[in-house]
């Protein structure tokens, strides 16, 4: 197990505080900010699993709630991609203001609707974001911003998640920077089959290791 420092944190934004967990392996070069999908939270077991694998590879992680509990109860807020993007950008600024994270190379890992927020935020931040990984992402919701994404971008989609796969293939054509599309054959939207989530985590760890070093 990698030596690491854990911080329970609260990110102030829009007059509220967003709870999260910042974990920094010793001598980490990079840090990945997770953007969960609608109806999920920083406690997403799938994101937590992927984050653990990233930390085993020496990459720091920030898992945080994009919405407060009250906001998450409103359906329209869950799918407010503009709001989710603003929250992700606020978390990025917060990290850049911290002494222990301001100089780290940053990446985003987005799931479902969170992937759209990650791509929009990456377009906004430009070269400040080195890499993005989307897991089963609704990347079509960031279609207009994709040409502005300079970060190395990896789309990971389940082969049996046919509608989202088609949306990813269409959106992939809009990327202009370094990019790859990986299809996990037979996997559904949640990658629940044996070894499927492990495959996603391995792909993500390799991608971030390469581009955050």
C-alpha positions in Angstrom: 0.0 0.0 0.0 1.2 3.5 -0.9 2.0 5.9 1.9 -0.5 8.7 1.8 -2.1 11.6 3.5 -5.9 11.8 3.9 -7.9 15.0 4.4 -11.6 15.3 5.1 -12.3 18.6 3.4 -15.1 21.1 2.7 -15.0 23.2 -0.4 -16.8 26.6 -0.1 -18.7 27.6 -3.2 -22.0 29.5 -3.9 -22.6 30.0 -0.2 -22.5 26.3 0.6 -19.8 23.8 1.5 -19.2 20.6 -0.5 -17.8 17.7 1.5 -15.0 15.6 0.1 -12.0 13.5 0.7 -8.5 14.5 -0.6 -5.9 11.7 -0.5 -2.3 12.4 -1.5 0.2 9.5 -1.9 3.7 10.5 -0.9 5.6 12.1 -3.8 2.5 12.2 -6.0 3.1 14.1 -9.3 -0.6 14.2 -10.3 -4.1 14.5 -8.8 -7.4 13.4 -10.2 -10.6 15.1 -9.4 -13.7 12.9 -9.6 -17.0 14.1 -11.0 -19.8 11.6 -10.2 -23.0 11.1 -12.2 -26.4 12.3 -11.3 -28.0 10.7 -8.2 -24.5 9.7 -6.9 -22.1 11.3 -4.5 -18.5 11.3 -3.3 -19.3 7.9 -1.7 -19.9 6.2 -5.1 -18.5 2.7 -4.6 -17.4 2.5 -8.3 -15.5 5.8 -8.1 -14.1 4.9 -4.7 -12.7 1.6 -6.2 -11.2 3.4 -9.2 -9.7 6.1 -6.9 -8.1 3.4 -4.8 -6.4 1.9 -7.9 -5.1 5.3 -8.9 -3.6 5.9 -5.5 -1.9 2.5 -5.7 -0.2 3.9 -8.8 0.9 7.0 -6.9 -1.8 9.4 -8.2 -3.7 11.6 -5.7 -7.5 11.7 -5.7 -10.3 14.2 -4.7 -13.7 12.7 -4.3 -16.3 15.4 -3.4 -20.0 16.1 -3.6 -20.9 18.2 -6.6 -24.2 19.1 -4.9 -25.5 19.5 -1.3 -28.0 17.0 0.0 -30.8 19.5 -0.5 -29.7 20.3 -4.1 -29.5 16.6 -4.9 -33.1 16.0 -4.0 -34.2 18.2 -6.9 -34.3 16.3 -10.2 -33.6 19.4 -12.3 -30.5 20.3 -10.3 -29.0 16.8 -10.8 -29.0 17.3 -14.5 -27.9 20.9 -14.5 -24.6 20.3 -16.3 -23.7 24.0 -16.2 -24.0 24.0 -12.4 -22.0 20.8 -12.1 -19.3 22.3 -14.3 -19.2 25.4 -12.1 -18.8 23.2 -9.0 -16.0 21.2 -10.6 -14.2 24.5 -11.7 -14.6 25.8 -8.1 -13.0 22.6 -6.7 -10.1 23.0 -9.2 -9.5 26.6 -8.1 -9.6 25.4 -4.5 -6.9 22.9 -5.2 -4.8 25.5 -7.0 -5.0 27.7 -3.8 -3.7 24.9 -1.5 0.0 24.7 -0.8 0.1 20.9 -1.0 -1.8 20.7 -4.3 -1.1 23.9 -6.2 1.8 22.5 -8.3 0.4 19.0 -9.1 -0.6 18.0 -12.6 -4.4 17.8 -12.6 -6.8 15.3 -14.3 -10.6 14.7 -14.2 -12.4 11.4 -14.0 -16.0 11.7 -14.9 -18.9 9.2 -14.8 -22.2 9.5 -16.7 -23.4 13.2 -16.5 -20.2 14.0 -14.5 -18.2 13.2 -17.6 -19.9 16.1 -19.4 -19.0 18.4 -16.5 -15.4 17.1 -16.6 -15.1 17.8 -20.3 -16.7 21.2 -20.1 -14.4 22.2 -17.2 -11.3 20.8 -19.1 -12.3 23.0 -22.0 -12.5 26.0 -19.7 -9.2 25.4 -17.9 -7.3 24.6 -21.0 -3.7 23.5 -20.4 -4.2 23.4 -16.7 -5.9 20.0 -17.0 -3.5 17.4 -18.4 -5.9 14.4 -18.8 -9.5 13.4 -18.7 -11.1 9.9 -18.4 -14.8 9.3 -19.0 -16.5 6.2 -17.7 -19.8 5.5 -19.4 -20.0 9.2 -19.9 -22.8 11.3 -21.4 -20.1 13.1 -23.3 -22.7 14.3 -25.8 -23.8 16.9 -23.2 -20.4 18.6 -23.8 -20.4 18.3 -27.6 -20.0 22.0 -28.2 -17.0 22.3 -25.9 -15.1 19.2 -27.1 -13.0 21.0 -29.8 -11.6 23.2 -27.0 -10.4 20.3 -24.8 -6.6 20.2 -25.0 -6.3 17.5 -22.3 -5.4 13.9 -23.3 -8.9 12.3 -23.2 -9.9 8.7 -22.8 -13.5 7.5 -23.3 -14.3 4.1 -21.7 -17.6 2.6 -22.6 -19.3 -0.8 -22.1 -19.9 -2.7 -25.4 -23.4 -3.6 -24.2 -24.2 0.0 -23.3 -25.3 0.5 -26.9 -26.9 4.0 -26.7 -24.1 5.5 -24.7 -21.5 3.8 -26.9 -23.1 5.4 -30.0 -23.1 8.8 -28.3 -19.4 8.4 -27.4 -18.4 7.4 -30.9 -20.2 10.5 -32.3 -18.7 12.8 -29.6 -15.2 11.3 -30.1 -15.0 12.8 -33.5 -15.3 16.2 -32.0 -12.1 15.9 -29.9 -9.0 17.6 -31.4 -6.3 16.7 -28.8 -4.8 13.3 -27.9 -7.7 10.9 -27.5 -8.7 7.2 -27.4 -12.0 5.3 -27.2 -11.8 2.0 -25.3 -14.8 -0.4 -25.5 -15.1 -3.0 -22.7 -16.8 -5.8 -24.6 -20.0 -7.2 -23.0 -20.0 -4.5 -20.2 -23.2 -2.6 -19.4 -23.5 1.0 -18.2 -22.3 0.3 -14.6 -19.5 -2.2 -15.5 -21.0 -4.7 -12.9 -19.7 -7.9 -14.5 -16.7 -9.9 -13.2 -13.5 -7.9 -13.8 -15.2 -5.1 -15.8 -14.7 -2.3 -13.2 -11.1 -3.6 -12.6 -10.6 -3.2 -16.4 -11.8 0.4 -16.3 -9.6 1.2 -13.3 -6.6 -0.3 -15.0 -7.2 1.7 -18.2 -7.7 4.9 -16.2 -4.5 4.3 -14.1 -2.4 3.7 -17.2 -3.8 6.9 -18.8 -3.3 9.1 -15.9 0.2 7.7 -15.2 1.2 8.5 -18.7 -0.3 12.0 -18.9 0.1 13.3 -15.4 3.8 12.3 -14.9 
